Structure formats: structure tokens, C-alpha cells
Amino acid sequence: MIPVTKPFLPPESEYLTYITSIWERQWLTNNGPLVNELELRLKEYLRIPHILFLSNGTIALQIALKALNLTDEIITTPFSYVATTNSIIWEGCKPVYVDIDANSLNIDPLKIEFAITEKTSAILATHVYGNPCDVEAIEKKKKKHHLKVIYDAAHCFGTTYKGKSIFEFGDISTTSFHATKLFHTVEGGAVFTKNADLLKKMSFLRNFGHDGYEKFSDIGINGKNSEFHAAMGLVNLKYIDEILINRRKLSMYYNDALVNLKCLKPTLIHDSQYNYSYYPVVLESEEITLKMIQVLNDNWIYPRRYFYPNLSKMPYIEDNFVLPITESISKRVLCLPLFHSLSKEEIDLIASIMLRVQNN
Ligand SMILES: *Cc1c(COP(=O)(O)O)cnc(C)c1O
């Protein structure tokens, strides 16, 4: 079987060395030494000033929304994982969808203008597949309309824009370290900000609002993560360069193997270093997409329709949004298997099946 992704697992013995140290200290969670070490190492690796390690990428979004006191309408992308939309609604706000750009598959900054109303408080955009949004155009809208900006950077570990980690952009960026992501801590996530007040606020929010043992500063939540999760992150971080290089190689191999496939691929923004976190193809029609899925599945190969359906079609979204590009792309997009242990032979097999379906 070839799934769309497989979690990276480091040598067991390296993980167990950390686990033994946890047994010695008997400190399991609540801002322990391994959590601190992971935060420090990630700051060094990503060359960023601050990070708060959290229990997952969804709570990261919720803490970001809460920290900025966002209300009413939040402009967002219909082309993302469902957590992006759900966190907005969960925090009592209303998602207002803006169509994506047909080339980058990220929210189209030109269309943001038309969605802004008196009630708009923020933009929550996803850097889809790890390809940065047009952060400069979004920054202009933010300044012009006095909005807050949050980036869902769940796909972006290792991505840079103009030499800087993409996690540095927006008022707050969030990410996920879930097992299926390029860098993982089994479950986990993080928030990033350069604003000292926001950082402090979010550090209270992740720990029930505690500001000391008996003082509470805010309505917090439990967004902490444990020593066991931090240990997985510390071991995985040793392999991250190897993982990134290998994904690039596998993606290039796909490019060659699929050179005759009739499809579009997202165009990457200039001045960015991509992390090859996904291998998406946009096929010619929904019909051919469904047929490819079926034949691949018959061969125990499981690509995924990231992202289908488009988020404005969730059963709890009442308004009708006109989103022709998202609608068209989400019906035709397929993310092909891509993970560290994927072999060239497996890519050859996937490519030959897809080309056979196309040419039949
Ligand atoms: C994975 C993902 C999330 C959610 O992260 P979890 O750690 O699984 O909660 C949010 N947004 C996007 C775009 C994702 O891909």
C-alpha cells in the first residue's frame, strides 16, 4: 500500500534515550526541560526570535484568534484544511471566503478588498502546500484597512521568503507538528509572533491563563505540550535537513516521471525557498480526477483530494459564496504520495498508472 503520507520515524533507540531521561527527572509536562530545549533548538534552526510550542496546530489557530481579540468577520481562504475555518467559527467569528489565485492556489489579495466590510477584523490566510501567500500585498491591505493578519503556516516548516522564515510574517503565524507533517512531534503545533505583548499573552493562554500560581490574567485554555512530544521533535530535528533534501529529490523525480501528464502545478512565489511538503497536481477535469483515484486505489495507492470539498461548502456554512476558481480547482486537485521512505520505483508505478488512465 502507498498512502499519501507516512510519518517519519527516527531510530527507536534515539527516542528512548530521551525517554530514559524523562524517567530520571520524573517531569512529564508543564513547561519541562525538553519542551524548553525544543523551543530553543527550533528558534536556532528556523532563525526566528520566538516560538511557543503547543499541543496541536488547531489550538495554535484558536489561541492566535483569541490573543488578537478578533470578532465578527474574518476574511479567509476556502482552499485549506477544515481546521482553518473551524477555528474561526469555534472562536465565535464568521468566515468570509475570498477566492484563490488560480496560479498560486493561495487567497487572491486583489479580491480581498471587495470582501472587506465594517465588521471585518482580520485576514486568516493559509500558505497552501507550503507556498507563501503574497505576503506583501496582504500587508498593504492590512495597513490600509487596519486589520490583523494571521497565517496558517501548517505546511511551511523550512519554507523561507526573502531569506526569512515564513513563520515571521503576519501579526501571528501558526503551524502544526502533527505526525503527517514534514516535521513532527506526533501531535503538536506552535505560534510565532514578533510582538512581545502578544507573545506574553499567548504564553498565558496556553496555560489556563496562569500568571503565577494564584493569579490568572486571561480566560486561558490547555494548549501545553508534553516532554514525550518534545522528545520526538528533538530527535526528528536531527533528520530535518535530510528529510528536506530527500523530498526535493523525490519531487524532481515526480516532475520527470509525470512530464507527459496533462496537469497544472501551483506556481511558487518568487524569492522563496520551497519545502516540498506536498506534491499536488491539478488535472483537466473532475471526471479524469475521479477515474485516476479509482484506478490508483485499485492498485493500493491512495492520493488525497487536498482540498475537497471547498470550505464554503461545509454543512454549517449558511451563506453562499461565489468562488469559481476554488470550486474548479478543488474538484480537480490531487496530492500524490510524498514521504521520506517513498521509493523511485513507487513513483514510477504511480506515474505509469496515471499516464495509462490519461491515455486510455
Ligand atoms: C494540519 C493542518 C492544521 C491542523 O493542525 P493539527 O496539528 O492537526 O491540529 C491546520 N491547518 C492546516 C492547513 C493543516 O494542514
The ligand as an SDF file (V2000), in Angstrom:
LIG
                    3D

 15 15  0  0  0  0  0  0  0  0999 V2000
   -2.7140   20.0190    9.6280 C   0  0  0  0  0  0  0  0  0  0  0  0
   -3.3450   21.3490    9.4480 C   0  0  0  0  0  0  0  0  0  0  0  0
   -3.9590   22.0360   10.5120 C   0  0  0  0  0  0  0  0  0  0  0  0
   -4.2360   21.4020   11.8370 C   0  0  0  0  0  0  0  0  0  0  0  0
   -3.1320   21.0270   12.5770 O   0  0  0  0  0  0  0  0  0  0  0  0
   -3.2950   19.9250   13.7240 P   0  0  0  0  0  0  0  0  0  0  0  0
   -1.9390   19.9230   14.3680 O   0  0  0  0  0  0  0  0  0  0  0  0
   -3.6310   18.6340   13.0780 O   0  0  0  0  0  0  0  0  0  0  0  0
   -4.3530   20.3950   14.6640 O   0  0  0  0  0  0  0  0  0  0  0  0
   -4.4230   23.3280   10.2880 C   0  0  0  0  0  0  0  0  0  0  0  0
   -4.3220   23.9110    9.0870 N   0  0  0  0  0  0  0  0  0  0  0  0
   -3.7580   23.2810    8.0370 C   0  0  0  0  0  0  0  0  0  0  0  0
   -3.6620   23.9970    6.7360 C   0  0  0  0  0  0  0  0  0  0  0  0
   -3.2830   21.9740    8.1790 C   0  0  0  0  0  0  0  0  0  0  0  0
   -2.7790   21.3330    7.1160 O   0  0  0  0  0  0  0  0  0  0  0  0
  1  2  1  0
  2  3  1  0
  2 14  2  0
  3  4  1  0
  3 10  2  0
  4  5  1  0
  5  6  1  0
  6  7  2  0
  6  8  1  0
  6  9  1  0
 10 11  1  0
 11 12  2  0
 12 13  1  0
 12 14  1  0
 14 15  1  0
M  END
$$$$
